[in-house]
Amino acid sequence: MYWLKSCPKCHGDLCLEQDHYGAFQTCLQCGYLRELIDRSGNPVPAVQPLPIKESPGRLGVPRLPVAA
């Protein structure tokens, strides 16, 4: 996820990154780093990706298998 022109240091673009310590934002232009914390002051844990579900086809019509 990107926040355009949101860096408090250089007004550059921030992007969301994570490691095993938690989630943080970094500026693509100057390297500014902001650790994400919740309202109680605790670091936000690393974001776990959601499992990908098979979606129905367009307008709710099931997709047909594609022959290779």
Backbone bond lengths (Angstrom), bond angles and torsions (degrees), N, CA, C in turn:
res aa  C-N    CA-C-N  psi(-1)  N-CA   C-N-CA  omega(-1)  CA-C   N-CA-C  phi
1 M - - - 1.430 - - 1.525 107.29 -
2 Y 1.310 116.80 144.01 1.449 122.39 -177.43 1.527 110.75 -124.15
3 W 1.335 115.95 143.30 1.451 123.10 172.61 1.523 105.84 -117.55
4 L 1.334 116.29 107.67 1.456 120.79 -175.70 1.521 111.05 -75.84
5 K 1.335 116.43 135.11 1.467 124.99 177.27 1.524 112.01 53.50
6 S 1.337 117.78 41.74 1.462 121.80 -176.45 1.524 114.00 -112.45
7 C 1.313 118.72 0.74 1.459 120.51 -179.39 1.530 109.51 -70.81
8 P 1.349 118.07 126.29 1.467 119.33 179.72 1.531 113.37 -71.10
9 K 1.324 117.14 -16.06 1.470 121.14 -177.49 1.530 111.93 -89.08
10 C 1.357 117.56 -49.45 1.469 119.95 -174.12 1.533 113.41 -126.06
11 H 1.336 117.54 1.72 1.466 123.11 -176.68 1.528 111.96 62.30
12 G 1.329 115.40 31.40 1.462 121.23 175.82 1.524 110.46 -87.21
13 D 1.314 116.13 -166.73 1.458 122.81 -174.87 1.532 110.43 -98.78
14 L 1.324 116.44 129.21 1.458 121.68 177.59 1.516 109.60 -95.84
15 C 1.341 116.66 143.52 1.454 120.64 174.87 1.521 108.85 -128.31
16 L 1.320 115.82 151.10 1.455 122.67 -179.47 1.517 109.41 -84.12
17 E 1.343 115.91 128.91 1.455 121.59 176.03 1.513 107.79 -134.18
18 Q 1.327 116.35 167.06 1.455 120.29 178.79 1.518 110.22 -152.50
19 D 1.318 114.91 154.62 1.450 121.77 171.55 1.525 106.75 -139.24
20 H 1.330 118.20 -168.80 1.456 117.95 -175.79 1.526 112.27 -74.86
21 Y 1.318 119.72 -3.53 1.465 122.54 175.30 1.517 112.23 -91.99
22 G 1.323 118.91 -20.71 1.458 121.61 179.42 1.514 111.84 146.60
23 A 1.330 114.68 -170.32 1.459 122.01 -176.71 1.526 110.14 -97.43
24 F 1.342 116.90 149.79 1.451 122.27 179.00 1.516 109.60 -155.97
25 Q 1.328 115.81 162.64 1.454 122.12 176.18 1.520 108.29 -110.00
26 T 1.326 116.78 141.17 1.457 121.24 174.41 1.528 109.44 -128.88
27 C 1.328 115.29 148.33 1.456 120.97 177.74 1.527 108.63 -85.97
28 L 1.309 116.71 132.17 1.460 121.42 -179.65 1.533 112.02 -72.50
29 Q 1.344 117.32 -25.14 1.452 120.14 -176.07 1.532 112.70 -90.19
30 C 1.353 118.31 -47.58 1.473 119.87 -172.54 1.526 113.77 -112.30
31 G 1.341 118.90 -10.58 1.451 121.13 178.58 1.515 114.85 87.48
32 Y 1.333 118.30 5.33 1.471 121.68 177.21 1.524 109.25 -52.91
33 L 1.331 117.27 139.99 1.456 121.96 -177.71 1.515 109.24 -124.29
34 R 1.324 116.89 131.63 1.455 122.92 178.21 1.520 108.32 -128.34
35 E 1.343 115.99 117.05 1.460 120.08 176.97 1.523 108.09 -76.46
36 L 1.327 116.74 135.50 1.459 120.64 179.73 1.518 109.59 -85.23
37 I 1.338 115.66 128.33 1.461 120.73 178.50 1.525 108.39 -125.28
38 D 1.350 115.99 152.20 1.460 119.27 178.31 1.535 109.46 -86.34
39 R 1.322 116.98 -177.34 1.459 121.16 -174.98 1.524 113.72 -65.63
40 S 1.321 117.55 -25.04 1.463 120.05 179.36 1.529 112.20 -86.41
41 G 1.337 117.81 -0.03 1.455 121.45 176.80 1.519 114.70 93.27
42 N 1.325 118.14 5.28 1.459 122.05 179.26 1.528 110.53 -90.29
43 P 1.336 118.16 145.95 1.473 120.02 176.74 1.526 111.47 -62.10
44 V 1.319 116.09 143.39 1.459 121.43 176.70 1.523 108.17 -74.22
45 P 1.346 117.92 126.90 1.466 118.91 179.21 1.520 111.21 -66.11
46 A 1.312 115.82 161.18 1.468 120.86 178.30 1.521 109.83 -57.29
47 V 1.308 116.26 138.65 1.457 122.15 -178.43 1.523 109.29 -76.84
48 Q 1.301 116.44 128.34 1.455 121.11 177.69 1.524 108.45 -92.40
49 P 1.321 119.14 129.57 1.470 120.52 179.14 1.527 110.44 -66.13
50 L 1.318 114.81 143.27 1.457 120.52 178.21 1.523 109.83 -76.97
51 P 1.324 117.38 146.41 1.466 118.68 176.86 1.528 110.27 -66.46
52 I 1.306 116.37 144.13 1.464 121.51 -179.98 1.515 108.74 -82.62
53 K 1.319 114.95 126.34 1.459 120.65 178.77 1.524 108.68 -102.54
54 E 1.303 115.59 149.24 1.463 119.92 175.67 1.523 107.44 -73.72
55 S 1.314 116.40 122.15 1.460 119.93 -179.50 1.527 109.94 -94.26
56 P 1.328 116.22 151.46 1.460 118.31 176.64 1.531 109.34 -68.47
57 G 1.291 116.04 162.52 1.460 120.66 179.55 1.513 111.42 -66.98
58 R 1.291 115.36 -175.48 1.460 121.40 -179.33 1.516 110.50 -60.63
59 L 1.317 115.57 136.32 1.469 123.74 179.29 1.515 111.97 60.75
60 G 1.319 118.14 28.01 1.453 121.42 175.39 1.517 115.03 79.70
61 V 1.322 117.64 3.50 1.471 120.78 179.56 1.516 108.09 -83.94
62 P 1.336 118.47 127.81 1.468 119.88 -179.39 1.527 111.43 -59.20
63 R 1.297 116.83 146.73 1.456 122.02 178.76 1.533 109.94 -78.19
64 L 1.319 115.06 145.51 1.450 120.91 176.31 1.519 109.39 -90.76
65 P 1.326 118.67 144.47 1.461 120.03 177.45 1.521 111.08 -62.03
66 V 1.314 115.95 145.05 1.468 121.45 -179.69 1.521 108.63 -98.46
67 A 1.337 116.30 128.33 1.469 120.69 178.49 1.517 108.85 -78.95
68 A 1.300 116.70 137.47 1.463 120.35 -179.10 1.502 112.44 -86.87
